[in-house]
Amino acid sequence: MVSTQESLGTIAIAGPTEGSITLTRAITSLTMSSVYGKEGSYNLYTPADVLAFADAVNTLGYTAINATIKNDIDMTGTTFAGIGTKDHPFVGTISGGNHTIKIARVVTDGNSDVGGLVNYLGSGGALTGVSMAGTITGAFGGANVGGLVGASTGSSITPTIISSVSISGTASDGANIGGIVGFSNYGGSAYGKKIYNGSISVTAAQGSNVNVGGIAGMFDGTGQTTDSNRQMYHCYNNGNISGGTNTGSIVGSIKNGIIKESGNGVYNAVGKLWSGGGAVSGIGNTGGVAGQATSTTFNTVFNTSAVSGSGGSTGGIVGSIYGTGTSVLQSYNNAAVTGSDASAGGIVGKNDSSDSAIAANFNLGNVTAADSKLNAGGIVGKATAAPAVYTGNYYIKTGSINSGISDALDNTTFTVDSGNSNASSASNPDSFSLTKVSSSSPAYTSTNFSRLLPTRTDLFAVNGERHPLVLPDRKQ
């Protein structure tokens, strides 16, 4: 049991009855605030401790102090304004010990960043092993909102991080909303093992710039000089994500980043399937992993739940690729992709980049465009620019994939000889090998899939039936 009192000393009593009196006082947030002028690490046991710590950072300006969360803490009965502000960014360290803080934050000021625990995590700040639960609701305006952190700039959020915070409300132009972090500009290998189990439902105006993602609303690695500092690694989403003009299960919008071995779902050891991801829907560019991307590499990422979009491009992995330098490699979609009024693709909804690389991917989901005049493709729905590398991609035509559209890729025009195959042959429509790669691009192989899929013959659901997927031997 955690003591809520501290001793003030003992007074001896002289006289006929000898004895002593021990004086104590209750430990309150006020007495805790009085010691936070010292640098050091403080233990957080109660809601009062968390409130005092936040006051020390936000009001007293002790932004570099550290804390250790010692047990689960329920903040739902308090008025908690979060730790750190843009004027006083938190730059200390909070160690969670995998304990959970539960919150119920109601946002009325759409001008300030909001995090379930930390509003603004500044350069050098660090969070490790923190889990969050509860809700964030309200009018977010154009702010950065995250289940753990609102905005993270040059800071570290290290594994394991689990957020079950459900987020719902309205958002306007410029908002970034994520299940773990609203906006982040730093990744690093330590950014791995992030899991989101909540749900996000945002109401935004069509045509506004609102980024919504299960892990991050917006990730921008611009200026990072090493790959390890701009990557999202081992990030998984299990919740329904909806409402953004750029929406994805992992990130709404990403620039100059790397997403590796991450996706929408978790591994089911019994069925030997990646499954359980949340449905993704948006009112703009919508993807099973990312809504839109530029100068970004996707490598061995996956989606296992339905993706639907209106007002923008919709893809099983990425809704829209623009700018330069984006690659989608060795990734797969195993769910339906539906676009209501723009292009839809099993892997990429729309490709606007002439130097992109789309290679060694496969799609097992139905791809449907609501209007036959729209672009839909088994791999890429619409290509305003042909990818520089486009080879070794496969899809199974199990549903309505529009054909005969000149700027849609991989409908009926590509053959095995071009390195892109429709696997729905009469003899073997559901089982195919991913080992075929064009000799012109030997660097893109499919062997890394074995790091995502644990056996050579995992089963995948196609039209309600499970079929084997033949893969190379697992890498050790």
C-alpha positions in Angstrom: 0.0 0.0 0.0 1.3 3.4 -0.9 1.7 5.8 2.1 -0.4 9.0 1.9 1.2 10.5 4.9 4.6 11.7 5.9 6.1 12.0 9.4 6.8 15.4 10.9 8.6 14.1 13.9 7.9 12.8 17.5 7.2 14.8 20.6 8.0 13.2 24.0 5.4 13.6 26.8 6.8 13.9 30.4 4.6 13.4 33.5 2.6 10.8 35.3 1.9 9.1 32.0 5.0 8.9 29.8 4.6 8.4 26.1 4.9 10.2 22.8 2.9 11.7 20.0 3.8 11.3 16.3 2.8 14.1 14.1 1.9 13.5 10.5 0.4 15.3 7.5 -1.4 14.1 4.4 0.7 14.0 1.2 -1.2 16.2 -1.2 -0.5 17.6 -4.7 0.4 20.8 -3.0 3.2 19.2 -0.9 4.4 17.3 -4.0 4.6 20.5 -6.0 6.8 22.0 -3.4 9.6 19.5 -4.0 9.5 19.6 -7.8 12.0 22.5 -8.0 14.7 19.9 -7.8 16.0 18.0 -10.7 15.6 14.3 -10.4 13.1 11.5 -10.8 9.8 11.2 -9.0 7.5 8.3 -8.4 3.9 8.6 -9.5 1.4 6.5 -7.6 -1.8 8.5 -7.6 -3.9 11.0 -9.7 -2.7 13.7 -7.3 0.9 12.8 -8.2 0.3 13.1 -11.9 -1.5 16.4 -11.5 1.4 17.8 -9.4 3.9 16.6 -11.9 2.0 18.3 -14.7 1.7 21.5 -12.7 5.5 21.5 -12.1 6.1 21.3 -15.9 3.3 23.5 -17.2 3.2 26.2 -14.5 6.5 26.1 -12.6 8.5 25.5 -15.8 10.5 22.5 -14.5 10.4 20.8 -18.0 13.4 18.5 -17.6 12.2 16.6 -14.5 11.7 12.8 -14.7 9.1 10.4 -13.4 8.4 6.7 -13.0 4.9 5.4 -13.1 4.7 2.9 -10.2 1.2 1.4 -10.7 -1.9 1.8 -12.8 -3.5 5.2 -12.3 -7.1 6.2 -13.1 -7.4 9.9 -14.0 -11.0 9.8 -15.1 -12.3 11.5 -12.0 -9.9 14.5 -12.3 -9.6 17.6 -14.5 -6.3 16.7 -16.2 -4.8 19.1 -18.7 -1.9 17.0 -19.8 1.9 17.4 -19.4 3.8 20.0 -21.4 2.7 22.9 -23.6 4.2 24.5 -26.7 5.6 27.2 -24.4 6.9 24.6 -21.9 7.6 21.4 -23.9 8.3 18.4 -21.7 11.9 17.3 -22.2 12.4 14.9 -19.3 11.8 11.2 -19.2 8.7 9.3 -18.1 9.2 5.5 -17.6 5.9 3.7 -17.6 6.9 0.2 -16.4 4.1 -1.0 -18.7 1.5 0.4 -16.3 -1.6 2.0 -17.6 -2.9 5.5 -17.1 -6.7 5.9 -17.8 -8.0 9.3 -18.9 -11.2 11.0 -19.9 -10.2 14.3 -21.6 -12.7 16.7 -23.0 -11.2 19.2 -25.5 -12.8 22.6 -26.0 -9.7 24.6 -27.0 -8.9 23.7 -30.6 -5.8 25.8 -30.6 -3.6 23.7 -28.3 -2.0 20.3 -28.8 -3.6 17.5 -26.8 -2.1 14.2 -25.6 -3.6 11.6 -23.4 -0.5 12.0 -21.1 1.9 14.5 -22.8 0.6 17.4 -24.9 4.0 18.5 -26.2 7.1 16.3 -26.1 10.1 18.4 -27.0 13.6 17.7 -28.3 15.3 15.2 -26.0 12.2 14.2 -24.2 11.5 10.5 -23.8 8.6 8.2 -23.0 9.1 4.5 -22.5 6.9 1.5 -21.7 3.7 3.7 -21.2 0.2 2.3 -21.7 -2.9 4.5 -22.1 -6.6 3.9 -21.9 -9.8 6.0 -21.9 -11.2 8.7 -24.1 -10.4 12.0 -25.7 -13.5 13.9 -27.1 -14.4 17.3 -28.2 -13.7 20.0 -30.8 -10.0 19.6 -31.9 -9.8 22.5 -34.3 -6.5 22.4 -36.2 -4.5 20.9 -33.3 -2.3 17.8 -32.9 -4.2 15.2 -30.9 -2.8 11.8 -29.8 -3.8 9.0 -27.4 -0.4 9.4 -25.7 1.3 12.5 -27.1 -0.1 15.4 -29.0 3.1 16.6 -30.7 6.5 15.0 -30.6 9.4 16.9 -32.0 12.9 15.4 -31.9 11.9 13.2 -29.0 11.8 9.5 -28.3 8.8 7.2 -27.8 10.2 3.8 -27.1 8.6 0.3 -26.8 6.4 -1.1 -25.7 3.7 1.5 -26.1 0.1 0.4 -26.1 -2.8 2.9 -26.5 -6.5 1.9 -26.1 -7.6 5.6 -26.0 -10.7 6.1 -28.2 -10.7 9.5 -29.9 -13.8 11.2 -31.3 -14.7 14.8 -32.3 -14.6 17.4 -34.9 -11.4 18.7 -36.6 -10.5 21.4 -39.0 -7.7 22.2 -41.5 -4.3 21.4 -40.2 -5.3 18.8 -37.6 -3.2 15.7 -37.0 -4.9 13.0 -35.0 -3.3 9.7 -34.0 -4.0 6.8 -31.7 -0.6 7.2 -30.1 0.8 10.6 -31.4 -0.8 13.4 -33.4 2.3 14.7 -35.0 5.9 13.3 -35.0 9.1 14.2 -36.8 11.4 11.6 -35.4 11.3 7.8 -35.5 14.4 5.7 -34.9 14.6 2.0 -34.4 13.4 2.4 -30.8 10.1 3.8 -32.3 9.1 0.1 -32.8 6.4 -1.9 -31.0 3.5 0.5 -31.0 0.1 -1.0 -30.7 -3.2 0.9 -31.0 -6.4 -0.9 -29.7 -8.8 2.0 -29.5 -10.9 3.7 -32.2 -10.8 7.0 -34.0 -13.9 8.8 -35.4 -13.4 12.3 -36.7 -15.7 14.6 -38.5 -13.9 16.9 -40.9 -14.9 19.0 -43.9 -14.2 17.5 -47.3 -11.3 19.3 -48.9 -9.7 20.3 -45.6 -6.3 18.9 -44.6 -6.9 16.5 -41.6 -4.6 13.6 -41.1 -5.8 10.6 -39.1 -3.9 7.4 -38.3 -4.0 4.6 -35.8 -0.4 5.2 -34.8 0.3 8.8 -36.0 -1.8 11.4 -37.7 1.3 12.9 -39.4 4.9 11.7 -39.6 7.5 13.9 -41.2 11.1 12.7 -41.3 12.3 15.7 -43.3 15.8 16.7 -42.2 16.7 13.4 -40.6 20.1 12.2 -41.9 19.9 8.5 -41.1 17.2 5.9 -42.0 16.9 4.8 -38.3 15.8 8.3 -37.3 12.9 8.4 -39.8 11.3 5.0 -39.6 8.1 3.5 -38.0 8.9 -0.1 -37.1 6.7 -2.8 -35.7 3.7 -0.6 -35.5 0.3 -2.4 -35.4 -3.3 -1.2 -35.4 -6.4 -3.1 -34.2 -9.0 -0.3 -34.1 -11.4 1.3 -36.5 -10.0 4.5 -38.0 -12.3 7.0 -39.8 -12.9 10.5 -40.8 -9.7 12.1 -42.1 -9.0 13.6 -45.5 -5.8 11.5 -45.3 -6.5 8.4 -43.4 -4.6 5.2 -42.7 -4.4 2.4 -40.1 -0.8 3.4 -39.3 -0.5 7.0 -40.4 -2.7 9.5 -42.2 0.1 11.3 -44.0 3.9 10.5 -44.2 6.8 12.4 -45.7 10.4 11.3 -46.0 9.8 8.2 -43.8 10.1 4.5 -43.7 7.4 2.1 -42.5 8.7 -1.4 -42.0 7.2 -4.7 -40.8 4.0 -2.9 -39.6 0.4 -3.1 -40.5 -3.3 -3.3 -39.7 -3.8 -6.4 -37.6 -2.2 -8.9 -35.3 -0.9 -12.4 -35.6 -3.3 -15.2 -34.7 -1.1 -18.1 -33.8 -4.0 -20.6 -33.9 -5.2 -19.8 -37.4 -1.7 -18.8 -38.5 -3.1 -15.6 -39.9 -2.5 -11.9 -39.6 -6.0 -10.7 -38.8 -8.0 -8.4 -36.5 -7.2 -5.1 -38.0 -9.8 -2.3 -37.9 -11.8 -1.0 -40.8 -10.3 2.2 -42.4 -12.5 4.8 -44.0 -11.9 8.4 -45.0 -13.3 11.3 -47.0 -10.1 11.8 -49.0 -7.0 9.7 -49.6 -7.4 6.5 -47.7 -5.1 3.5 -47.3 -4.9 0.2 -45.3 -1.5 1.5 -44.0 -1.2 5.2 -45.0 -3.6 7.7 -46.6 -0.9 9.5 -48.6 2.9 9.3 -48.9 5.8 11.1 -50.5 9.6 10.2 -50.4 8.7 7.2 -48.2 9.5 3.5 -48.3 7.0 0.8 -47.3 8.6 -2.5 -46.8 6.9 -5.7 -45.6 3.7 -4.0 -44.5 0.2 -5.4 -44.6 -3.5 -4.7 -44.3 -6.2 -7.2 -43.1 -9.4 -5.2 -42.9 -11.7 -3.3 -45.3 -10.7 0.0 -46.7 -13.2 2.5 -48.1 -12.8 6.0 -49.3 -14.7 8.9 -50.8 -13.4 12.1 -52.3 -9.9 10.8 -52.9 -7.9 7.7 -53.9 -8.2 4.5 -52.0 -5.6 1.7 -51.7 -5.1 -1.5 -49.8 -1.7 -0.2 -48.6 -1.4 3.5 -49.7 -4.2 5.7 -50.9 -2.1 8.2 -52.9 1.6 8.4 -53.8 2.9 11.9 -54.9 6.1 13.7 -55.3 9.3 11.7 -55.6 11.1 8.7 -54.0 8.3 6.5 -52.7 8.6 2.7 -52.8 6.0 0.0 -51.9 7.9 -3.3 -51.6 7.1 -6.8 -50.4 3.7 -5.9 -49.0 0.2 -7.3 -49.1 -3.5 -6.6 -48.8 -6.0 -9.2 -47.7 -9.2 -7.2 -47.6 -11.8 -5.4 -49.7 -10.9 -2.0 -51.2 -13.7 0.3 -52.2 -13.6 3.7 -53.8 -16.8 5.6 -54.2 -15.8 8.5 -56.4 -12.1 8.2 -57.2 -9.5 5.6 -58.1 -9.1 2.3 -56.1 -6.2 -0.2 -56.1 -5.4 -3.4 -54.3 -2.0 -1.9 -53.2 -1.9 1.8 -54.3 -5.0 3.8 -55.1 -3.2 6.4 -57.2 0.4 6.9 -58.3 1.5 10.4 -59.3 5.2 9.7 -59.0 7.4 8.8 -62.0 10.3 7.5 -59.9 8.3 5.3 -57.6 8.9 1.6 -57.2 6.0 -0.8 -56.7 7.4 -4.4 -56.6 6.9 -7.8 -55.1 3.5 -7.0 -53.6 0.3 -9.0 -53.6 -3.4 -8.3 -53.2 -6.0 -10.9 -52.2 -8.9 -8.5 -51.7 -11.8 -7.4 -53.9 -11.2 -4.0 -55.5 -14.3 -2.1 -56.4 -15.0 1.4 -57.8 -18.6 2.5 -57.3 -18.8 4.0 -60.8 -17.6 2.0 -63.9 -16.0 5.2 -65.2 -13.7 5.4 -62.3 -10.2 3.7 -62.2 -9.8 0.4 -60.3 -6.9 -2.0 -60.5 -5.7 -5.2 -58.8 -2.5 -3.4 -57.8 -2.7 0.2 -58.8 -6.0 2.0 -59.5 -4.7 4.9 -61.5 -1.3 6.0 -62.6 -0.9 9.5 -63.9 2.8 8.7 -64.1 4.1 5.2 -64.7 6.3 3.9 -61.8 10.0 3.6 -62.6 9.9 0.0 -61.2 6.7 -2.0 -61.5 7.3 -5.7 -61.4 6.7 -8.9 -59.4 3.2 -7.9 -58.3 0.3 -10.3 -58.0 -3.4 -10.1 -57.4 -6.3 -12.5 -57.2 -9.4 -11.3 -59.0 -12.1 -12.3 -56.6 -14.4 -9.3 -57.2 -15.2 -6.4 -59.4 -12.0 -5.0 -60.8 -12.8 -2.6 -63.6 -10.9 -3.2 -66.8 -10.2 -1.4 -70.1 -9.1 1.8 -68.5 -5.9 3.1 -70.1 -4.3 4.6 -67.1 -5.2 1.9 -64.6 -2.4 -0.6 -64.1 -2.6 -4.5 -63.9 -6.2 -5.1 -65.0 -6.1 -7.3 -68.1 -3.2 -5.7 -69.9 -0.2 -7.0 -67.9 1.1 -10.5 -68.4 3.4 -12.7 -66.4 6.2 -11.7 -68.8 5.9 -8.1 -67.6 6.4 -9.3 -64.1 2.8 -8.5 -62.9 0.3 -11.3 -62.8 -3.4 -11.8 -62.4 -3.3 -15.1 -60.4 -6.9 -16.0 -61.1 -6.2 -18.8 -63.6 -8.7 -21.6 -64.1 -6.3 -24.2 -62.9 -5.1 -22.7 -59.7 -6.9 -19.4 -58.8 -6.0 -19.1 -55.1 -2.4 -20.4 -54.6 0.6 -18.7 -56.1 4.3 -18.2 -55.5 5.9 -14.8 -54.7 9.3 -15.9 -55.8 8.9 -14.6 -59.4 10.8 -11.3 -59.8 11.9 -9.7 -63.1 15.6 -10.1 -63.8 15.7 -6.4 -64.4 15.1 -5.7 -60.7 16.9 -8.5 -58.7 17.0 -6.3 -55.6 13.3 -6.7 -55.0 12.6 -10.2 -53.8 9.9 -11.6 -51.6 11.9 -13.5 -49.1 11.3 -11.0 -46.4 7.7 -11.9 -46.3 8.7 -14.8 -44.1 9.4 -12.3 -41.4 5.7 -11.4 -41.4 4.3 -14.8 -42.2 5.6 -17.5 -39.9 5.3 -20.6 -42.2 5.7 -21.4 -45.9 2.0 -22.3 -46.3 0.0 -19.8 -44.3 -3.7 -19.8 -45.0 -5.6 -16.8 -46.3 -9.3 -16.3 -46.5 -10.5 -15.8 -50.1 -14.2 -15.6 -50.7 -14.8 -17.1 -47.3 -12.6 -20.0 -47.9 -9.0 -20.5 -46.7 -6.3 -21.3 -49.2 -2.6 -21.8 -48.9 -0.1 -19.1 -49.9 3.3 -20.6 -50.9 6.2 -18.5 -49.6 10.0 -18.9 -49.6 11.7 -20.5 -46.6 11.6 -18.4 -43.4 14.7 -16.4 -42.8 16.4 -17.1 -39.5 
